[in-house]
Amino acid sequence: MDTYEDELNDIIADYERNMTIFKESYALAKLYPNDPTYTTSYIESKKNLTDLSQSLLDLNSRIQSSI
């Protein structure tokens, strides 16, 4: 079973990867608003960041419950 630290490190790594994708897809979606590929990538990366934020909140809640 992963420790809290391992889970946190995984979230951080995933966040960094997804933030890079988000920045790129955001810029491309603004440059080419009629291209569905960039718009879809932007929407998906935004959702991934939201999901990661929720994972971080869930981890925080589990840590607080165990204290």
KOLGU-443698 format. One record per residue (C-alpha): residue in three letters; chain; x, y, z. Coordinates in Angstrom, 1 decimal, m for minus. Layout:
<pts>
<pt res="ALA" chain="A" x="X" y="Y" z="Z"/>
...
</pts>
This chain:
<pts>
<pt res="MET" chain="A" x="0.0" y="0.0" z="0.0"/>
<pt res="ASP" chain="A" x="1.2" y="3.5" z="m0.8"/>
<pt res="THR" chain="A" x="2.1" y="5.8" z="1.9"/>
<pt res="TYR" chain="A" x="0.6" y="9.3" z="2.1"/>
<pt res="GLU" chain="A" x="3.9" y="10.7" z="0.9"/>
<pt res="ASP" chain="A" x="3.9" y="8.4" z="m2.1"/>
<pt res="GLU" chain="A" x="0.4" y="9.4" z="m3.0"/>
<pt res="LEU" chain="A" x="1.3" y="13.0" z="m2.6"/>
<pt res="ASN" chain="A" x="4.4" y="12.6" z="m4.8"/>
<pt res="ASP" chain="A" x="2.2" y="10.9" z="m7.5"/>
<pt res="ILE" chain="A" x="m0.3" y="13.8" z="m7.4"/>
<pt res="ILE" chain="A" x="2.5" y="16.3" z="m7.7"/>
<pt res="ALA" chain="A" x="4.1" y="14.5" z="m10.7"/>
<pt res="ASP" chain="A" x="0.7" y="14.2" z="m12.4"/>
<pt res="TYR" chain="A" x="m0.1" y="17.8" z="m11.7"/>
<pt res="GLU" chain="A" x="3.2" y="19.0" z="m13.2"/>
<pt res="ARG" chain="A" x="2.6" y="16.9" z="m16.4"/>
<pt res="ASN" chain="A" x="m1.0" y="18.0" z="m16.7"/>
<pt res="MET" chain="A" x="m0.2" y="21.7" z="m16.1"/>
<pt res="THR" chain="A" x="2.3" y="21.5" z="m19.0"/>
<pt res="ILE" chain="A" x="m0.4" y="20.0" z="m21.3"/>
<pt res="PHE" chain="A" x="m2.9" y="22.6" z="m20.0"/>
<pt res="LYS" chain="A" x="m0.7" y="25.6" z="m20.8"/>
<pt res="GLU" chain="A" x="0.0" y="24.3" z="m24.3"/>
<pt res="SER" chain="A" x="m3.5" y="23.4" z="m25.1"/>
<pt res="TYR" chain="A" x="m4.9" y="26.6" z="m23.7"/>
<pt res="ALA" chain="A" x="m2.6" y="28.7" z="m25.9"/>
<pt res="LEU" chain="A" x="m3.4" y="26.6" z="m29.0"/>
<pt res="ALA" chain="A" x="m7.1" y="26.7" z="m28.3"/>
<pt res="LYS" chain="A" x="m6.9" y="30.5" z="m28.1"/>
<pt res="LEU" chain="A" x="m4.9" y="30.7" z="m31.3"/>
<pt res="TYR" chain="A" x="m7.1" y="28.2" z="m33.2"/>
<pt res="PRO" chain="A" x="m10.5" y="28.4" z="m31.6"/>
<pt res="ASN" chain="A" x="m12.2" y="26.6" z="m34.6"/>
<pt res="ASP" chain="A" x="m9.9" y="23.5" z="m34.3"/>
<pt res="PRO" chain="A" x="m11.7" y="20.9" z="m32.2"/>
<pt res="THR" chain="A" x="m8.5" y="19.0" z="m31.4"/>
<pt res="TYR" chain="A" x="m7.1" y="21.9" z="m29.4"/>
<pt res="THR" chain="A" x="m10.4" y="22.7" z="m27.8"/>
<pt res="THR" chain="A" x="m10.9" y="19.1" z="m26.7"/>
<pt res="SER" chain="A" x="m7.3" y="18.9" z="m25.4"/>
<pt res="TYR" chain="A" x="m7.9" y="22.0" z="m23.4"/>
<pt res="ILE" chain="A" x="m11.1" y="20.8" z="m21.9"/>
<pt res="GLU" chain="A" x="m9.6" y="17.4" z="m21.0"/>
<pt res="SER" chain="A" x="m6.5" y="18.9" z="m19.4"/>
<pt res="LYS" chain="A" x="m8.7" y="21.3" z="m17.4"/>
<pt res="LYS" chain="A" x="m10.8" y="18.3" z="m16.2"/>
<pt res="ASN" chain="A" x="m7.6" y="16.4" z="m15.3"/>
<pt res="LEU" chain="A" x="m6.4" y="19.3" z="m13.2"/>
<pt res="THR" chain="A" x="m9.7" y="19.5" z="m11.4"/>
<pt res="ASP" chain="A" x="m9.6" y="15.8" z="m10.8"/>
<pt res="LEU" chain="A" x="m6.1" y="16.0" z="m9.4"/>
<pt res="SER" chain="A" x="m7.2" y="18.9" z="m7.1"/>
<pt res="GLN" chain="A" x="m10.0" y="16.6" z="m5.8"/>
<pt res="SER" chain="A" x="m7.5" y="13.8" z="m5.2"/>
<pt res="LEU" chain="A" x="m5.4" y="16.2" z="m3.2"/>
<pt res="LEU" chain="A" x="m8.4" y="17.2" z="m1.1"/>
<pt res="ASP" chain="A" x="m9.3" y="13.6" z="m0.6"/>
<pt res="LEU" chain="A" x="m5.8" y="12.7" z="0.5"/>
<pt res="ASN" chain="A" x="m5.8" y="15.7" z="2.9"/>
<pt res="SER" chain="A" x="m9.1" y="14.5" z="4.4"/>
<pt res="ARG" chain="A" x="m7.7" y="10.9" z="4.9"/>
<pt res="ILE" chain="A" x="m4.6" y="12.3" z="6.5"/>
<pt res="GLN" chain="A" x="m6.6" y="14.5" z="8.9"/>
<pt res="SER" chain="A" x="m8.9" y="11.5" z="9.8"/>
<pt res="SER" chain="A" x="m5.9" y="9.4" z="10.7"/>
<pt res="ILE" chain="A" x="m4.4" y="11.9" z="13.0"/>
</pts>
